[in-house]
């Protein structure tokens, strides 16, 4: 067992030395998460609407909701699509909105809409994606924002 450990350590030292000699300015292990989050979030314009596909009991969805609500002043509005609630169960939607402190005045003004998901994600060509999903509607074009945008 000792000989095996010595061989492994000798190999590791040789590997580290060669790596340092050949690639002195590069880390030994690249952090892929840093490059994934460095992807710029597409710029929003005042004509855009954000679409949030969410579910009532989803911690990531709550983070995504916070993300889009913070951008309400930058865009024309936010359309929230709730999955996991029976169609026409408006009491459940109202309860969800109250729990998440959705501004009623913004809903009444049409700046925020509350909708039943009802297959909208499939109709937009995104299949049965896992929520949360954030999209941008610019005119007739709908595009998904990077998955790391709200995190």
N, C-alpha and C positions, 0 to 999 in steps of 0.2 A: 504494500500500500504506500509506503514511504517513497519507493522508487517511482511509482506512478505519479504521485504528487510532485516530485522533483521534475519529472519530464514535462508535466503540464505547466508548471511554473516557468521552466526554461523556455518552452514554446511561447508562453504568454509574454515573457520579457523580450524575446526576439521579435515577436509580432509588434509590441509596443515601440521598440527601437526603430524598426523598419517603417512603421506608420509615421512616427515623429520625423524621421529623416526624409521620407517621400512626400508627406503632406503636413508640413510644419504649421500651417495656418488654419487647419481644419480640425474640428473636434473629433475625437476617436469615435464617438457615437453621436449621430445626428439626431436632434430633437425634432421629429416630424410634427409634433403638435405646434411648435412655434411657427413652422412654415404654413400650416393649415390655417392658423388664426391670423396670419399676416395678409391673407387675401382680402383686398379692400371690399367693403360693403358698397354696392352700387349707390351712387348719389341719388337722393330723393329730390323730387321737385314738387312745387305747390299743386301741380295737376295730378299727381299720383294718388292712388288709394292703396292702403296696405290691407291685405287680406290675411287674417289669422285663423287658422284651423286649430281648434283646441278641444279639450274634453274637460268635464267638471272636476275630475279627481286626477290631476296630473301636475306634479311639481314643476317639471320642465315647461309645461304650458303656462304656469303662473309667471315664470321668468320671461317667457316670450310675450305674454300680455303686458307686463311691465315695460318691456322693450318697445312695443308698438305704441303704447299710450304715451310714452315720453316723446314720441315723434309726431304726435297729433298736430302740433303747430306747424310742422314742416310740410304736411301733406293735405290733400283735399279731404281726406277722411279715412276711417278705419272700418272695415267690414269683418265682423267676428262671426265665424261659423262654428257652432257647437255640435260636436258628435257625442253620442252616448246619451242623448236626451230624445225621448219620443217626439216625433213630429207633432206639432200643435200643443205641446205641453208648455204653454206660455208661463205658467206658474213656476216651473223649474227654471226657465230662462230668466225670469225676473229674480228668482232666488239666487241664481248664479251671479247675475249682474250686481245685485245688492251686496253679496258676499265679497265680490271683487271690487267694490266701490267704483263701478262704471258711472261716470258723470251723467246723470239723467238729463241735464240740460243739453249735453252734447248729443245724446240719443234723440231727443225731441227736435233738435236742429238738423238732424240727419248727418252730422259729422261722424257719428258712430252708429253702425247698424248691428243688430243682433239677429242672427239667422240660424236656422236649423241646417246642419251640414247636408243632410239628405242627398248624398251622392255628388255634391258639387266638385269635390276633389277629383273624382273619376271623370266628370264632364270636362274638367280642365286638362285632362290627360295625365294626371299624376297617380292614377290607380288608387290602391288602398294604402297610401302612405301613412306612416306613423306620425301622430301629432306630437308636438306642435309643428306646423308648417306655416311659414311666413312667406307671402308673395307680394309682389308689387304689380298693380294694374296701372298701366300707362296707356291711356286711350283704349284701343282694343287688344293690346298686347299684355299678357300676363306672364310674369317670370318669377321663379322662385328666388328668394334671397338666400345667401349662403347659410348653411345649417348652423354655423357657429355665430351668426349675427347676434342672437339674443343672449349669448352666454358670456 
